[in-house]
Amino acid sequence: MSSHAAESVPAGKLYTVITHLAMEAPPAETPPPAPVPGVTLERRRAMPVADYLRLYHAIGDDWLWWSRLTWDEARLAAHLAEEETEVYVAEADSEEIGLIELNLRPAPDIELRYFGLVPSWIGKGLGGWLLAHALAAAGRHRPRRMILNTCTLDHPGALAFYQKHGFAITHSEVDIVDDPRLVGLLPMDAAPHIPLAAPANG
């Protein structure tokens, strides 16, 4: 971020660049990837809110995932029960380690809304396997495109990872958001590699 951009960010806010990507016409008959010993993946229909949020925090706190934390329990439960929402959870030794969340709206596109692994499983080569499952699940619906976005608060390798696996950048935008740690959505020690925004009281 340039010094000029940094100076223009209001107190209590974070500056991020959001990059939107798409894969045109994902294969409709993509076979599932080869099994990984000891790792399973299953769809969770109407996943309980508490279970979803536990995994959402385990994966997302390091990257300041916050948007689902602004929803009340009823709204999140309704979202998880929708036919247009597909949630898949990866497990290893009975531990939940990965998340895929597909949003089937707006048709005919499908959005990979959330995707990630818990920190202890990052860098073990499982990301490509999990993404292949996401593509296979989306392909069954024969979407026109599969879309997603990542931002500069995410894992530094995220953008290159998606490009490596067939996604192309469509456009980028700048966003300035409340620091979720300062507004109580996340603990103050979340994502210690991302400096806290300057508090409003200076």
N, C-alpha and C positions, 0 to 999 in steps of 0.2 A: 504494500500500500504506500502511495506517495505521501510525503509529509503534508501536502495540501489536503489530501483526502482525510488523513488522520486528524488534522486540525478542524475539519468540517463536521466530524462525527459528534453529535450531542453527548453530553454527560449521560452515563448509564447505558449507552448504546454500543453495539458492535457492528463493524463494517464487514460485509461478506460479499463475495462475487458468486452468483449462482449460475452454473453452467447447465444448460438443457441439452440432452442428447436423445437420439432416436435410432432405432434399428428398423429399417423399412422391411415390411413383409417377413417377419420371423418365420422360420420353417414350421409348417403345421404338424409335421409328423416327426419331430425331433425325438429320437429315442432317449430314454433317461440315461445319464452317465453311469459308468461302471460303479458298483458299490465300493464304498470306502470301508475297510474293516473296522467294525466297532461303532460306525456312525449310521444313524437312521434318519429319515425325513418323513414326516407325515403331515397331512393337512389337519388343522385344528378348526373345526366348524364351531362358530359361536364361542370362541375361546373366552374363558372367564376373564373379566377385566383385570383382576389381581394378578393372574398368571401372565397376561399380556404385558402389563406394566412392569412386572419384575424383569422380564426378558428385555423389554424396551430400555429400561434403566441399565441393565447389565451390559448391553451392547452400545447404547447411545450416549451414556453420560460422558464418555471420553471425547465425544464429538459434539456435545451440547445439543443433542436432540431434545427438542422442547415442545413442538407444536401439539402433540397428543396430550401433553400435560396440562394444556389449557382447557381441555374438554372435561365436562363433568361425567360421572360414572354412567349415567343413563345414556348420554350421547355416545360415549365410547362403546357401551354394550350394544346399542342399536347398530352402530357401524360394523362391529365385529360379527353381527348376526346377519348382515345383508348378503344377498346372493352375489352382489357385485364386489364383495370383499373376499379374497382368498388369502388365508394365513397358513404358512407352512413353518414347522419348527424342526430344526435338526437337533438330535440328541447323541451324546456319547457317554456311555456308562451311567445312564439315567440322568445326566446333566444336560440341561438345555443350553445349546451352544450357538445356535444360528437362527436367523429369522428371514423369511421372505414374506412380504405383504404386497399382493397385487390388487390394483384397483381397476375394475373392468369398465369404469366410466372415465371419460366420455367415449362410447363406442363410435367407430370401430377400432379405436386405439386401446391399448392396455398399458397402464402405468405401473412400473416397479416402484412402489411408493416407499417402502422401507426394505433394506437389505443389509445384513451385516453378521458379524461373528463376535462372540465375546473376546475380550483382549487376549486371553491365554491361547486362543486358537488362530489368531491372526499370524500370518507368515508360515503356516504349515501346509500351504498348497490346497486348502479346502475351499477357497473362495471361488475358483473356477468351477469346481464340482457343484457348489451351491447355485451359482449363476446358471449353469447348464440345466439344473432342475427348474429354476425359475423360467427359463426360456421354453422348456418342454411344457410346463404348466400353462404358460401363456399361449403357446402355439396351438394347443387343443381348441382354443376359441377362435382361431384363424383371424387374428387382429390385422388391421392394415399396417400398424406400426406398434412397436413397443417403445415406450418413452420413459425417461427418468431424469432426475436432476441431481447434481452434487454441488457442493459449495466449498469455499476455502476454509470452512470450519471442519470439514470432514477429514478423514484419513488422507494424508498427502499423496498417497498412491492411488486414490479412488478414481480420479479422472483418467489416468493412463490405463488403469485396469479395465474400465468400461470400453475405452477405445480399442484396447487389445482384443476384446471379445466381440467386436463388431458394431459397437455404437459409434455414431458420428455426432459431432457437435452441431446443434441447430442454431442456438443463440445464447447469449449471456446477458445477465443483468446485475446491477448492484442493488443490494438491500441493506438497510440499516435497521437492526432489530434490538429490542431490549435484551440486555445480558440476562439470561434466564437464572443465573446465580444470584443476581442482585434483586430480582423480583420474587425469589423464593420458590421457583419451579425446580431448581436443582441445588444440591449442596454447594457451599462456597468453595469446596476443594475439588469439585468436578473439573475435568479437563485442565489440569494445572499448567499444561504447555500453552494454553491460550490466556494471555493476560486479562485480568479482570478489567472491565470498562471503568473509566473514571467515574466515581459516584457523583450523583447530582449535586451534593453539597460540597464537592471539591476536596 
